[in-house]
Amino acid sequence: MSFIQPDLETFLHHLNKLDASTKPLWGKMSAQRMVEHLADVIYMSTGTEQFELLIPEEKVEKAKAWLASDKPMPKEFNVPFAPEEYTLRHEELELAVDEFVDAWLVYEEYYASNPDKENLHPFYGWLNKAEWDRIHSKHFTHHFEQFGLM
């Protein structure tokens, strides 16, 4: 399977098709919740939001191998850092998209200034920029497909 390229112009091409009434093809997230969730994971990738490793250390290598594979993310996959019960941060979808854009710009600047930096993902362990690009590609593809944007 091919995944979306990790760049803002590509992301916005798809997000611009989204409106607040867009229903998911699976799962319970609203369109705005999905955008805020994507921003949350961007924050995780820059260390702004920090989590503990949720899998045993000995399983990280296998998890990273899956990350490098062409296998898509599974549908209906619940993670503790994306709870079903969630209070939206913004009054409207457009503001959530603005936050997403700001978060992505910080992500790009962060790794331009810290190219060797690694940050912890709860399921994949410590990831470098290339690995975070991969997780964002797979993850954003998953959610854009969930909302029929791809």
Salt bridges, closest charged atoms under 4 A:
ASP40 OD2 - ARG33 NH1 3.91
ASP40 OD1 - ARG89 NH1 2.78
ASP70 OD1 - ARG134 NH2 3.41
GLU84 OE1 - LYS28 NZ 3.39
GLU99 OE1 - ARG89 NH2 3.12
GLU99 OE1 - HIS90 NE2 2.65
GLU131 OE2 - LYS64 NZ 3.64
ASP133 OD2 - LYS129 NZ 2.89
